[in-house]
Amino acid sequence: MAISGFEGFEKRLELQFSGDDPMKVIGIGLRQLEFEVVEEVLEAVQCTVVSAVGNGFFDAYVLSESSLFVYPTKVVIKTCGTTQLLKSIPLLISHGLDMGLHLCGCRYTRGSFIFPKAQPFPHTSFREEVLYLEQSLPNNLCYRKACVMPSKKYYSSSLHSWHVYSASDEHNLVLQSMPHHHQHLFTMEVCMTDLDPILARKFFQCDGEGNRINIAAKDMTVFTGINGINPNALICDFAFDPCGYSMNGIDGLNYSTIHVTPEDGFSYASFECDGSMDNVQVIEDVLNKVAQIFRPGTMSVAMTSTCLSQDMLKYIRNALQPLGLSRRSCTVDEFPATGSVVFQTFTTRRK
């Protein structure tokens, strides 16, 4: 907790592994990690598990500071506050090697911290984060790139920015470039600040006069409309005291996650999901629902995929413009074995 307030903007780390044994790659893989090992990794990051759920494809953990997803050959960790996310890398690489899996890809993303001076090493600056990543990753990840979107030349202090680092080895680069591999998959990361104060109040454990009402997480999920974003998802949620909310949704191979810091002056909410590009209108519908739940003053959308099109930009804009959100910036960049990242920012008229 910073002196000024809680840092809502998350750091996100995605690690891809591969191995020579097909049973390790397509089987249970990293899901074999014992819970004590998961706790060890999270202790280094400085957070804990508060709730968990899983299915036949992956395990999803709600953390005291955001989320963890473990697939057979992939780990995704998002943490907010003053956590030290990148310190998980050496431990995860080591445990992967113990299981016959080696790191073949890494992607690190985050927005602009509200309280950057409160961040501990190695998150004191993006330059420091990149140096730490460069030193922590094995040499086989030789295709590397880091950038801030948009560049400082076009960045306005009133808008969000997006920090991206990507690294990959030769095998992963070739695999990702094959026409049949992941060509219709995407990851969407949404950051929202200046939430509508009336809607943000729904994530408090007390009413406007300070009286405790002890709202259960499942009730928050329902009366905020979060359960309607993807009605097919199995939701694992958690309500914090005195305020705040987190959820993970699992739907087959795909996940979604929401984290809310509702306090006045530094209110923040995030939404993330992955899925298929085969039906982009679903993305438009999901974004519209998310924006209506929070009504943010500023909203950024980062889409990552190997097959992004101009139509995707149109669908994102069409989802948000009817709600009074106008696009202020749009930046596109390419990353090794990651594909295109399209980063857009929107603000409301009241902003």
Stockholm file with secondary structure:
# STOCKHOLM 1.0

chainA/1-351         MAISGFEGFEKRLELQFSGDDPMKVIGIGLRQLEFEVVEEVLEAVQCTVVSAVGNGFFDAYVLSESSLFVYPTKVVIKTCGTTQLLKSIPLLISHGLDMGLHLCGCRYTRGSFIFPKAQPFPHTSFREEVLYLEQSLPNNLCYRKACVMPSKKYYSSSLHSWHVYSASDEHNLVLQSMPHHHQHLFTMEVCMTDLDPILARKFFQCDGEGNRINIAAKDMTVFTGINGINPNALICDFAFDPCGYSMNGIDGLNYSTIHVTPEDGFSYASFECDGSMDNVQVIEDVLNKVAQIFRPGTMSVAMTSTCLSQDMLKYIRNALQPLGLSRRSCTVDEFPATGSVVFQTFTTRRK
#=GR chainA/1-351 SS CCSSCCCCCCEEEEEEEECSCHHHHHSSGGGGCCHHHHHHHHHHHTCCEEEEEECSSCEEEEETTEEEEECSSEEEEEECTTCCGGGHHHHHHHHHHHTTCEEEEEEEEECCCSSGGGCCTTCSCHHHHHHHHHHHSCTTCCEEEEEEESCTTTCCTTSCCEEEEEEECHHHHHHHHSTTSSTTEEEEEEEEESCCHHHHGGGBSBCTTSCBCCCCHHHHHHHTTGGGTSTTSEEEEEECSSBCEEEEEEETTEEEEEEEECCTTSCEEEEEEEEEGGGHHHHHHHHHHHHHHHCCSEEEEEEEESSCCHHHHHHHHHHHGGGTEEEEEEEEEEETTTEEEEEEEEEETTC
#=GC SS_cons         CCSSCCCCCCEEEEEEEECSCHHHHHSSGGGGCCHHHHHHHHHHHTCCEEEEEECSSCEEEEETTEEEEECSSEEEEEECTTCCGGGHHHHHHHHHHHTTCEEEEEEEEECCCSSGGGCCTTCSCHHHHHHHHHHHSCTTCCEEEEEEESCTTTCCTTSCCEEEEEEECHHHHHHHHSTTSSTTEEEEEEEEESCCHHHHGGGBSBCTTSCBCCCCHHHHHHHTTGGGTSTTSEEEEEECSSBCEEEEEEETTEEEEEEEECCTTSCEEEEEEEEEGGGHHHHHHHHHHHHHHHCCSEEEEEEEESSCCHHHHHHHHHHHGGGTEEEEEEEEEEETTTEEEEEEEEEETTC
//
